[in-house]
Amino acid sequence: MLDYETRPVVLVPYVASDDHNPSASGTGFVVVNLEDVNEAPIVTWPGEGSAPALSILEDSVVGAAVGRIVAIDPDNG
């Protein structure tokens, strides 16, 4: 899989040969520079398999924690 964040440059090996007798051949690498795209953040819910239903008492103080959500942006930088 091509992934800019883990490996922005990929070397692809090649072998080229001709049809002559005797044949001649050569090898080398093609350098592929990947371009970054803006992927969506990955959102997870710690301790849960899917998005939990969050609830809070109606008389809770302002600023009380309702739950915890973790978001990770896979983009480099």
PDB file of N, CA, C and O in Angstrom:
ATOM      1  N   MET A   1       0.844  -1.176   0.000  1.00  0.00           N
ATOM      2  CA  MET A   1       0.000   0.000   0.000  1.00  0.00           C
ATOM      3  C   MET A   1       0.894   1.246   0.000  1.00  0.00           C
ATOM      4  O   MET A   1       1.885   1.304   0.729  1.00  0.00           O
ATOM      5  N   LEU A   2       0.554   2.200  -0.787  1.00  0.00           N
ATOM      6  CA  LEU A   2       1.309   3.452  -0.816  1.00  0.00           C
ATOM      7  C   LEU A   2       0.776   4.373   0.283  1.00  0.00           C
ATOM      8  O   LEU A   2      -0.428   4.610   0.370  1.00  0.00           O
ATOM      9  N   ASP A   3       1.673   4.887   1.116  1.00  0.00           N
ATOM     10  CA  ASP A   3       1.285   5.752   2.224  1.00  0.00           C
ATOM     11  C   ASP A   3       2.360   6.814   2.422  1.00  0.00           C
ATOM     12  O   ASP A   3       3.467   6.511   2.867  1.00  0.00           O
ATOM     13  N   TYR A   4       2.034   8.046   2.093  1.00  0.00           N
ATOM     14  CA  TYR A   4       2.982   9.149   2.167  1.00  0.00           C
ATOM     15  C   TYR A   4       3.571   9.307   3.568  1.00  0.00           C
ATOM     16  O   TYR A   4       4.767   9.563   3.712  1.00  0.00           O
ATOM     17  N   GLU A   5       2.734   9.154   4.606  1.00  0.00           N
ATOM     18  CA  GLU A   5       3.207   9.382   5.973  1.00  0.00           C
ATOM     19  C   GLU A   5       4.262   8.372   6.413  1.00  0.00           C
ATOM     20  O   GLU A   5       5.146   8.726   7.194  1.00  0.00           O
ATOM     21  N   THR A   6       4.202   7.140   5.945  1.00  0.00           N
ATOM     22  CA  THR A   6       5.179   6.135   6.361  1.00  0.00           C
ATOM     23  C   THR A   6       6.337   5.981   5.380  1.00  0.00           C
ATOM     24  O   THR A   6       7.432   5.583   5.776  1.00  0.00           O
ATOM     25  N   ARG A   7       6.107   6.296   4.096  1.00  0.00           N
ATOM     26  CA  ARG A   7       7.169   6.137   3.098  1.00  0.00           C
ATOM     27  C   ARG A   7       6.890   7.052   1.912  1.00  0.00           C
ATOM     28  O   ARG A   7       6.238   6.628   0.958  1.00  0.00           O
ATOM     29  N   PRO A   8       7.369   8.307   1.945  1.00  0.00           N
ATOM     30  CA  PRO A   8       7.043   9.268   0.892  1.00  0.00           C
ATOM     31  C   PRO A   8       7.739   9.012  -0.449  1.00  0.00           C
ATOM     32  O   PRO A   8       7.328   9.564  -1.470  1.00  0.00           O
ATOM     33  N   VAL A   9       8.781   8.188  -0.456  1.00  0.00           N
ATOM     34  CA  VAL A   9       9.481   7.862  -1.705  1.00  0.00           C
ATOM     35  C   VAL A   9       9.552   6.341  -1.818  1.00  0.00           C
ATOM     36  O   VAL A   9       9.939   5.653  -0.874  1.00  0.00           O
ATOM     37  N   VAL A  10       9.170   5.828  -2.994  1.00  0.00           N
ATOM     38  CA  VAL A  10       9.187   4.389  -3.232  1.00  0.00           C
ATOM     39  C   VAL A  10      10.107   4.112  -4.419  1.00  0.00           C
ATOM     40  O   VAL A  10      10.023   4.787  -5.445  1.00  0.00           O
ATOM     41  N   LEU A  11      10.986   3.120  -4.278  1.00  0.00           N
ATOM     42  CA  LEU A  11      11.853   2.696  -5.370  1.00  0.00           C
ATOM     43  C   LEU A  11      11.263   1.423  -5.975  1.00  0.00           C
ATOM     44  O   LEU A  11      11.078   0.424  -5.280  1.00  0.00           O
ATOM     45  N   VAL A  12      10.971   1.470  -7.276  1.00  0.00           N
ATOM     46  CA  VAL A  12      10.407   0.321  -7.968  1.00  0.00           C
ATOM     47  C   VAL A  12      11.488  -0.254  -8.884  1.00  0.00           C
ATOM     48  O   VAL A  12      11.937   0.419  -9.811  1.00  0.00           O
ATOM     49  N   PRO A  13      11.910  -1.505  -8.626  1.00  0.00           N
ATOM     50  CA  PRO A  13      12.965  -2.089  -9.460  1.00  0.00           C
ATOM     51  C   PRO A  13      12.424  -2.491 -10.838  1.00  0.00           C
ATOM     52  O   PRO A  13      11.246  -2.820 -10.982  1.00  0.00           O
ATOM     53  N   TYR A  14      13.304  -2.459 -11.846  1.00  0.00           N
ATOM     54  CA  TYR A  14      12.910  -2.919 -13.180  1.00  0.00           C
ATOM     55  C   TYR A  14      14.075  -3.652 -13.833  1.00  0.00           C
ATOM     56  O   TYR A  14      15.238  -3.463 -13.476  1.00  0.00           O
ATOM     57  N   VAL A  15      13.723  -4.494 -14.804  1.00  0.00           N
ATOM     58  CA  VAL A  15      14.690  -5.183 -15.655  1.00  0.00           C
ATOM     59  C   VAL A  15      14.251  -4.928 -17.083  1.00  0.00           C
ATOM     60  O   VAL A  15      13.093  -5.154 -17.432  1.00  0.00           O
ATOM     61  N   ALA A  16      15.178  -4.455 -17.914  1.00  0.00           N
ATOM     62  CA  ALA A  16      14.894  -4.228 -19.330  1.00  0.00           C
ATOM     63  C   ALA A  16      15.838  -5.084 -20.160  1.00  0.00           C
ATOM     64  O   ALA A  16      17.027  -5.185 -19.859  1.00  0.00           O
ATOM     65  N   SER A  17      15.295  -5.704 -21.216  1.00  0.00           N
ATOM     66  CA  SER A  17      16.136  -6.530 -22.086  1.00  0.00           C
ATOM     67  C   SER A  17      15.682  -6.373 -23.530  1.00  0.00           C
ATOM     68  O   SER A  17      14.556  -5.955 -23.798  1.00  0.00           O
ATOM     69  N   ASP A  18      16.570  -6.713 -24.453  1.00  0.00           N
ATOM     70  CA  ASP A  18      16.218  -6.629 -25.865  1.00  0.00           C
ATOM     71  C   ASP A  18      16.054  -8.033 -26.457  1.00  0.00           C
ATOM     72  O   ASP A  18      16.256  -9.037 -25.775  1.00  0.00           O
ATOM     73  N   ASP A  19      15.683  -8.078 -27.744  1.00  0.00           N
ATOM     74  CA  ASP A  19      15.434  -9.355 -28.415  1.00  0.00           C
ATOM     75  C   ASP A  19      16.619  -9.831 -29.248  1.00  0.00           C
ATOM     76  O   ASP A  19      16.468 -10.766 -30.034  1.00  0.00           O
ATOM     77  N   HIS A  20      17.762  -9.233 -29.106  1.00  0.00           N
ATOM     78  CA  HIS A  20      18.929  -9.635 -29.893  1.00  0.00           C
ATOM     79  C   HIS A  20      19.524 -10.933 -29.355  1.00  0.00           C
ATOM     80  O   HIS A  20      19.234 -11.365 -28.240  1.00  0.00           O
ATOM     81  N   ASN A  21      20.374 -11.541 -30.200  1.00  0.00           N
ATOM     82  CA  ASN A  21      21.065 -12.764 -29.785  1.00  0.00           C
ATOM     83  C   ASN A  21      22.552 -12.525 -29.888  1.00  0.00           C
ATOM     84  O   ASN A  21      23.039 -12.398 -31.012  1.00  0.00           O
ATOM     85  N   PRO A  22      23.301 -12.453 -28.838  1.00  0.00           N
ATOM     86  CA  PRO A  22      22.879 -12.602 -27.440  1.00  0.00           C
ATOM     87  C   PRO A  22      22.136 -11.358 -26.964  1.00  0.00           C
ATOM     88  O   PRO A  22      22.369 -10.251 -27.451  1.00  0.00           O
ATOM     89  N   SER A  23      21.262 -11.557 -26.030  1.00  0.00           N
ATOM     90  CA  SER A  23      20.466 -10.428 -25.549  1.00  0.00           C
ATOM     91  C   SER A  23      21.262  -9.604 -24.542  1.00  0.00           C
ATOM     92  O   SER A  23      22.151 -10.102 -23.851  1.00  0.00           O
ATOM     93  N   ALA A  24      20.915  -8.353 -24.492  1.00  0.00           N
ATOM     94  CA  ALA A  24      21.518  -7.443 -23.514  1.00  0.00           C
ATOM     95  C   ALA A  24      20.410  -7.001 -22.561  1.00  0.00           C
ATOM     96  O   ALA A  24      19.249  -6.876 -22.951  1.00  0.00           O
ATOM     97  N   SER A  25      20.784  -6.771 -21.327  1.00  0.00           N
ATOM     98  CA  SER A  25      19.783  -6.332 -20.364  1.00  0.00           C
ATOM     99  C   SER A  25      20.399  -5.369 -19.368  1.00  0.00           C
ATOM    100  O   SER A  25      21.619  -5.258 -19.248  1.00  0.00           O
ATOM    101  N   GLY A  26      19.549  -4.695 -18.677  1.00  0.00           N
ATOM    102  CA  GLY A  26      19.979  -3.761 -17.642  1.00  0.00           C
ATOM    103  C   GLY A  26      18.924  -3.690 -16.556  1.00  0.00           C
ATOM    104  O   GLY A  26      17.762  -4.032 -16.774  1.00  0.00           O
ATOM    105  N   THR A  27      19.336  -3.252 -15.411  1.00  0.00           N
ATOM    106  CA  THR A  27      18.402  -3.117 -14.296  1.00  0.00           C
ATOM    107  C   THR A  27      18.510  -1.719 -13.712  1.00  0.00           C
ATOM    108  O   THR A  27      19.474  -0.997 -13.966  1.00  0.00           O
ATOM    109  N   GLY A  28      17.537  -1.359 -12.950  1.00  0.00           N
ATOM    110  CA  GLY A  28      17.556  -0.053 -12.303  1.00  0.00           C
ATOM    111  C   GLY A  28      16.343   0.121 -11.415  1.00  0.00           C
ATOM    112  O   GLY A  28      15.630  -0.836 -11.113  1.00  0.00           O
ATOM    113  N   PHE A  29      16.128   1.330 -11.011  1.00  0.00           N
ATOM    114  CA  PHE A  29      14.990   1.654 -10.155  1.00  0.00           C
ATOM    115  C   PHE A  29      14.283   2.883 -10.694  1.00  0.00           C
ATOM    116  O   PHE A  29      14.925   3.819 -11.170  1.00  0.00           O
ATOM    117  N   VAL A  30      12.977   2.879 -10.621  1.00  0.00           N
ATOM    118  CA  VAL A  30      12.170   4.062 -10.889  1.00  0.00           C
ATOM    119  C   VAL A  30      11.851   4.665  -9.531  1.00  0.00           C
ATOM    120  O   VAL A  30      11.370   3.966  -8.639  1.00  0.00           O
ATOM    121  N   VAL A  31      12.112   5.954  -9.367  1.00  0.00           N
ATOM    122  CA  VAL A  31      11.826   6.647  -8.113  1.00  0.00           C
ATOM    123  C   VAL A  31      10.419   7.242  -8.204  1.00  0.00           C
ATOM    124  O   VAL A  31      10.126   8.040  -9.095  1.00  0.00           O
ATOM    125  N   VAL A  32       9.557   6.842  -7.269  1.00  0.00           N
ATOM    126  CA  VAL A  32       8.192   7.364  -7.222  1.00  0.00           C
ATOM    127  C   VAL A  32       8.070   8.244  -5.990  1.00  0.00           C
ATOM    128  O   VAL A  32       8.155   7.759  -4.862  1.00  0.00           O
ATOM    129  N   ASN A  33       7.871   9.544  -6.209  1.00  0.00           N
ATOM    130  CA  ASN A  33       7.666  10.496  -5.116  1.00  0.00           C
ATOM    131  C   ASN A  33       6.164  10.638  -4.884  1.00  0.00           C
ATOM    132  O   ASN A  33       5.446  11.143  -5.747  1.00  0.00           O
ATOM    133  N   LEU A  34       5.689  10.198  -3.725  1.00  0.00           N
ATOM    134  CA  LEU A  34       4.270  10.280  -3.424  1.00  0.00           C
ATOM    135  C   LEU A  34       3.910  11.698  -3.001  1.00  0.00           C
ATOM    136  O   LEU A  34       4.712  12.402  -2.387  1.00  0.00           O
ATOM    137  N   GLU A  35       2.699  12.100  -3.338  1.00  0.00           N
ATOM    138  CA  GLU A  35       2.187  13.393  -2.902  1.00  0.00           C
ATOM    139  C   GLU A  35       1.214  13.164  -1.752  1.00  0.00           C
ATOM    140  O   GLU A  35       0.434  12.212  -1.766  1.00  0.00           O
ATOM    141  N   ASP A  36       1.268  14.036  -0.770  1.00  0.00           N
ATOM    142  CA  ASP A  36       0.410  13.917   0.399  1.00  0.00           C
ATOM    143  C   ASP A  36      -1.005  14.357   0.053  1.00  0.00           C
ATOM    144  O   ASP A  36      -1.200  15.330  -0.677  1.00  0.00           O
ATOM    145  N   VAL A  37      -1.989  13.639   0.578  1.00  0.00           N
ATOM    146  CA  VAL A  37      -3.389  14.053   0.492  1.00  0.00           C
ATOM    147  C   VAL A  37      -3.906  14.224   1.911  1.00  0.00           C
ATOM    148  O   VAL A  37      -3.382  13.618   2.847  1.00  0.00           O
ATOM    149  N   ASN A  38      -4.914  15.033   2.066  1.00  0.00           N
ATOM    150  CA  ASN A  38      -5.456  15.318   3.395  1.00  0.00           C
ATOM    151  C   ASN A  38      -6.484  14.254   3.767  1.00  0.00           C
ATOM    152  O   ASN A  38      -7.648  14.341   3.376  1.00  0.00           O
ATOM    153  N   GLU A  39      -6.041  13.236   4.533  1.00  0.00           N
ATOM    154  CA  GLU A  39      -6.961  12.199   4.986  1.00  0.00           C
ATOM    155  C   GLU A  39      -7.787  12.696   6.162  1.00  0.00           C
ATOM    156  O   GLU A  39      -7.368  13.571   6.920  1.00  0.00           O
ATOM    157  N   ALA A  40      -8.964  12.116   6.290  1.00  0.00           N
ATOM    158  CA  ALA A  40      -9.837  12.461   7.419  1.00  0.00           C
ATOM    159  C   ALA A  40      -9.228  11.938   8.717  1.00  0.00           C
ATOM    160  O   ALA A  40      -8.565  10.901   8.712  1.00  0.00           O
ATOM    161  N   PRO A  41      -9.445  12.645   9.830  1.00  0.00           N
ATOM    162  CA  PRO A  41      -8.940  12.153  11.114  1.00  0.00           C
ATOM    163  C   PRO A  41      -9.592  10.816  11.484  1.00  0.00           C
ATOM    164  O   PRO A  41     -10.704  10.514  11.051  1.00  0.00           O
ATOM    165  N   ILE A  42      -8.884  10.028  12.286  1.00  0.00           N
ATOM    166  CA  ILE A  42      -9.408   8.759  12.788  1.00  0.00           C
ATOM    167  C   ILE A  42      -9.948   9.019  14.188  1.00  0.00           C
ATOM    168  O   ILE A  42      -9.215   9.469  15.069  1.00  0.00           O
ATOM    169  N   VAL A  43     -11.229   8.736  14.390  1.00  0.00           N
ATOM    170  CA  VAL A  43     -11.870   8.987  15.681  1.00  0.00           C
ATOM    171  C   VAL A  43     -12.142   7.647  16.354  1.00  0.00           C
ATOM    172  O   VAL A  43     -12.718   6.746  15.744  1.00  0.00           O
ATOM    173  N   THR A  44     -11.730   7.519  17.602  1.00  0.00           N
ATOM    174  CA  THR A  44     -11.971   6.287  18.356  1.00  0.00           C
ATOM    175  C   THR A  44     -12.648   6.616  19.684  1.00  0.00           C
ATOM    176  O   THR A  44     -12.597   7.746  20.170  1.00  0.00           O
ATOM    177  N   TRP A  45     -13.261   5.628  20.234  1.00  0.00           N
ATOM    178  CA  TRP A  45     -13.955   5.744  21.508  1.00  0.00           C
ATOM    179  C   TRP A  45     -13.278   4.786  22.472  1.00  0.00           C
ATOM    180  O   TRP A  45     -13.547   3.586  22.418  1.00  0.00           O
ATOM    181  N   PRO A  46     -12.413   5.268  23.351  1.00  0.00           N
ATOM    182  CA  PRO A  46     -11.680   4.377  24.264  1.00  0.00           C
ATOM    183  C   PRO A  46     -12.605   3.437  25.035  1.00  0.00           C
ATOM    184  O   PRO A  46     -13.586   3.869  25.641  1.00  0.00           O
ATOM    185  N   GLY A  47     -12.275   2.142  25.000  1.00  0.00           N
ATOM    186  CA  GLY A  47     -13.036   1.155  25.750  1.00  0.00           C
ATOM    187  C   GLY A  47     -14.327   0.720  25.093  1.00  0.00           C
ATOM    188  O   GLY A  47     -15.063  -0.078  25.673  1.00  0.00           O
ATOM    189  N   GLU A  48     -14.623   1.206  23.928  1.00  0.00           N
ATOM    190  CA  GLU A  48     -15.873   0.874  23.257  1.00  0.00           C
ATOM    191  C   GLU A  48     -15.577   0.356  21.855  1.00  0.00           C
ATOM    192  O   GLU A  48     -14.577   0.741  21.248  1.00  0.00           O
ATOM    193  N   GLY A  49     -16.446  -0.518  21.334  1.00  0.00           N
ATOM    194  CA  GLY A  49     -16.283  -1.018  19.977  1.00  0.00           C
ATOM    195  C   GLY A  49     -16.814  -0.053  18.947  1.00  0.00           C
ATOM    196  O   GLY A  49     -16.240   0.080  17.866  1.00  0.00           O
ATOM    197  N   SER A  50     -17.908   0.626  19.265  1.00  0.00           N
ATOM    198  CA  SER A  50     -18.486   1.606  18.350  1.00  0.00           C
ATOM    199  C   SER A  50     -18.835   2.848  19.163  1.00  0.00           C
ATOM    200  O   SER A  50     -18.653   2.876  20.380  1.00  0.00           O
ATOM    201  N   ALA A  51     -19.332   3.860  18.488  1.00  0.00           N
ATOM    202  CA  ALA A  51     -19.644   5.118  19.165  1.00  0.00           C
ATOM    203  C   ALA A  51     -20.629   4.888  20.307  1.00  0.00           C
ATOM    204  O   ALA A  51     -21.717   4.355  20.087  1.00  0.00           O
ATOM    205  N   PRO A  52     -20.257   5.285  21.528  1.00  0.00           N
ATOM    206  CA  PRO A  52     -21.145   5.075  22.671  1.00  0.00           C
ATOM    207  C   PRO A  52     -22.256   6.116  22.712  1.00  0.00           C
ATOM    208  O   PRO A  52     -22.126   7.197  22.137  1.00  0.00           O
ATOM    209  N   ALA A  53     -23.342   5.786  23.391  1.00  0.00           N
ATOM    210  CA  ALA A  53     -24.390   6.764  23.665  1.00  0.00           C
ATOM    211  C   ALA A  53     -23.986   7.471  24.948  1.00  0.00           C
ATOM    212  O   ALA A  53     -23.902   6.841  26.003  1.00  0.00           O
ATOM    213  N   LEU A  54     -23.737   8.756  24.871  1.00  0.00           N
ATOM    214  CA  LEU A  54     -23.302   9.521  26.037  1.00  0.00           C
ATOM    215  C   LEU A  54     -24.503  10.187  26.689  1.00  0.00           C
ATOM    216  O   LEU A  54     -25.424  10.631  26.004  1.00  0.00           O
ATOM    217  N   SER A  55     -24.490  10.253  28.011  1.00  0.00           N
ATOM    218  CA  SER A  55     -25.568  10.937  28.724  1.00  0.00           C
ATOM    219  C   SER A  55     -24.992  11.618  29.952  1.00  0.00           C
ATOM    220  O   SER A  55     -23.923  11.256  30.445  1.00  0.00           O
ATOM    221  N   ILE A  56     -25.729  12.618  30.436  1.00  0.00           N
ATOM    222  CA  ILE A  56     -25.301  13.358  31.618  1.00  0.00           C
ATOM    223  C   ILE A  56     -26.554  13.832  32.355  1.00  0.00           C
ATOM    224  O   ILE A  56     -27.582  14.097  31.732  1.00  0.00           O
ATOM    225  N   LEU A  57     -26.465  13.936  33.661  1.00  0.00           N
ATOM    226  CA  LEU A  57     -27.603  14.402  34.446  1.00  0.00           C
ATOM    227  C   LEU A  57     -27.916  15.852  34.117  1.00  0.00           C
ATOM    228  O   LEU A  57     -27.010  16.647  33.868  1.00  0.00           O
ATOM    229  N   GLU A  58     -29.189  16.194  34.115  1.00  0.00           N
ATOM    230  CA  GLU A  58     -29.587  17.544  33.723  1.00  0.00           C
ATOM    231  C   GLU A  58     -29.092  18.625  34.667  1.00  0.00           C
ATOM    232  O   GLU A  58     -28.971  19.780  34.259  1.00  0.00           O
ATOM    233  N   ASP A  59     -28.801  18.283  35.922  1.00  0.00           N
ATOM    234  CA  ASP A  59     -28.343  19.298  36.869  1.00  0.00           C
ATOM    235  C   ASP A  59     -26.819  19.272  37.061  1.00  0.00           C
ATOM    236  O   ASP A  59     -26.307  19.777  38.060  1.00  0.00           O
ATOM    237  N   SER A  60     -26.111  18.689  36.112  1.00  0.00           N
ATOM    238  CA  SER A  60     -24.646  18.646  36.183  1.00  0.00           C
ATOM    239  C   SER A  60     -24.075  20.048  36.036  1.00  0.00           C
ATOM    240  O   SER A  60     -24.679  20.912  35.402  1.00  0.00           O
ATOM    241  N   VAL A  61     -22.902  20.265  36.630  1.00  0.00           N
ATOM    242  CA  VAL A  61     -22.266  21.574  36.554  1.00  0.00           C
ATOM    243  C   VAL A  61     -21.746  21.816  35.134  1.00  0.00           C
ATOM    244  O   VAL A  61     -21.386  20.883  34.417  1.00  0.00           O
ATOM    245  N   VAL A  62     -21.719  23.076  34.759  1.00  0.00           N
ATOM    246  CA  VAL A  62     -21.187  23.447  33.451  1.00  0.00           C
ATOM    247  C   VAL A  62     -19.724  23.028  33.382  1.00  0.00           C
ATOM    248  O   VAL A  62     -18.953  23.297  34.303  1.00  0.00           O
ATOM    249  N   GLY A  63     -19.352  22.384  32.316  1.00  0.00           N
ATOM    250  CA  GLY A  63     -17.972  21.931  32.140  1.00  0.00           C
ATOM    251  C   GLY A  63     -17.741  20.496  32.596  1.00  0.00           C
ATOM    252  O   GLY A  63     -16.628  19.985  32.473  1.00  0.00           O
ATOM    253  N   ALA A  64     -18.781  19.832  33.127  1.00  0.00           N
ATOM    254  CA  ALA A  64     -18.641  18.436  33.560  1.00  0.00           C
ATOM    255  C   ALA A  64     -18.326  17.551  32.360  1.00  0.00           C
ATOM    256  O   ALA A  64     -18.849  17.769  31.267  1.00  0.00           O
ATOM    257  N   ALA A  65     -17.471  16.554  32.563  1.00  0.00           N
ATOM    258  CA  ALA A  65     -17.098  15.634  31.482  1.00  0.00           C
ATOM    259  C   ALA A  65     -18.268  14.717  31.166  1.00  0.00           C
ATOM    260  O   ALA A  65     -18.917  14.181  32.064  1.00  0.00           O
ATOM    261  N   VAL A  66     -18.526  14.544  29.874  1.00  0.00           N
ATOM    262  CA  VAL A  66     -19.598  13.674  29.421  1.00  0.00           C
ATOM    263  C   VAL A  66     -19.017  12.351  28.928  1.00  0.00           C
ATOM    264  O   VAL A  66     -19.635  11.298  29.089  1.00  0.00           O
ATOM    265  N   GLY A  67     -17.854  12.407  28.340  1.00  0.00           N
ATOM    266  CA  GLY A  67     -17.205  11.207  27.799  1.00  0.00           C
ATOM    267  C   GLY A  67     -15.842  11.588  27.255  1.00  0.00           C
ATOM    268  O   GLY A  67     -15.406  12.733  27.378  1.00  0.00           O
ATOM    269  N   ARG A  68     -15.169  10.610  26.646  1.00  0.00           N
ATOM    270  CA  ARG A  68     -13.844  10.864  26.098  1.00  0.00           C
ATOM    271  C   ARG A  68     -13.798  10.368  24.657  1.00  0.00           C
ATOM    272  O   ARG A  68     -14.176   9.234  24.363  1.00  0.00           O
ATOM    273  N   ILE A  69     -13.335  11.224  23.780  1.00  0.00           N
ATOM    274  CA  ILE A  69     -13.181  10.885  22.367  1.00  0.00           C
ATOM    275  C   ILE A  69     -11.739  11.164  21.987  1.00  0.00           C
ATOM    276  O   ILE A  69     -11.176  12.187  22.378  1.00  0.00           O
ATOM    277  N   VAL A  70     -11.138  10.258  21.223  1.00  0.00           N
ATOM    278  CA  VAL A  70      -9.762  10.428  20.784  1.00  0.00           C
ATOM    279  C   VAL A  70      -9.747  10.558  19.261  1.00  0.00           C
ATOM    280  O   VAL A  70     -10.290   9.703  18.562  1.00  0.00           O
ATOM    281  N   ALA A  71      -9.135  11.608  18.750  1.00  0.00           N
ATOM    282  CA  ALA A  71      -9.021  11.796  17.305  1.00  0.00           C
ATOM    283  C   ALA A  71      -7.546  11.909  16.941  1.00  0.00           C
ATOM    284  O   ALA A  71      -6.790  12.633  17.589  1.00  0.00           O
ATOM    285  N   ILE A  72      -7.145  11.190  15.904  1.00  0.00           N
ATOM    286  CA  ILE A  72      -5.765  11.194  15.440  1.00  0.00           C
ATOM    287  C   ILE A  72      -5.767  11.594  13.969  1.00  0.00           C
ATOM    288  O   ILE A  72      -6.490  11.008  13.163  1.00  0.00           O
ATOM    289  N   ASP A  73      -4.964  12.585  13.624  1.00  0.00           N
ATOM    290  CA  ASP A  73      -4.839  13.000  12.240  1.00  0.00           C
ATOM    291  C   ASP A  73      -3.627  12.297  11.636  1.00  0.00           C
ATOM    292  O   ASP A  73      -2.499  12.570  12.045  1.00  0.00           O
ATOM    293  N   PRO A  74      -3.833  11.392  10.666  1.00  0.00           N
ATOM    294  CA  PRO A  74      -2.714  10.630  10.103  1.00  0.00           C
ATOM    295  C   PRO A  74      -1.788  11.453   9.223  1.00  0.00           C
ATOM    296  O   PRO A  74      -0.724  10.969   8.837  1.00  0.00           O
ATOM    297  N   ASP A  75      -2.162  12.674   8.899  1.00  0.00           N
ATOM    298  CA  ASP A  75      -1.315  13.491   8.038  1.00  0.00           C
ATOM    299  C   ASP A  75      -0.016  13.854   8.708  1.00  0.00           C
ATOM    300  O   ASP A  75       0.034  14.071   9.919  1.00  0.00           O
ATOM    301  N   ASN A  76       1.034  13.918   7.920  1.00  0.00           N
ATOM    302  CA  ASN A  76       2.373  14.246   8.405  1.00  0.00           C
ATOM    303  C   ASN A  76       2.440  15.725   8.775  1.00  0.00           C
ATOM    304  O   ASN A  76       2.023  16.581   7.995  1.00  0.00           O
ATOM    305  N   GLY A  77       2.964  16.027   9.966  1.00  0.00           N
ATOM    306  CA  GLY A  77       3.111  17.413  10.378  1.00  0.00           C
ATOM    307  C   GLY A  77       1.882  17.911  10.988  1.00  0.00           C
ATOM    308  O   GLY A  77       1.821  19.070  11.399  1.00  0.00           O
TER     309      GLY A  77
END
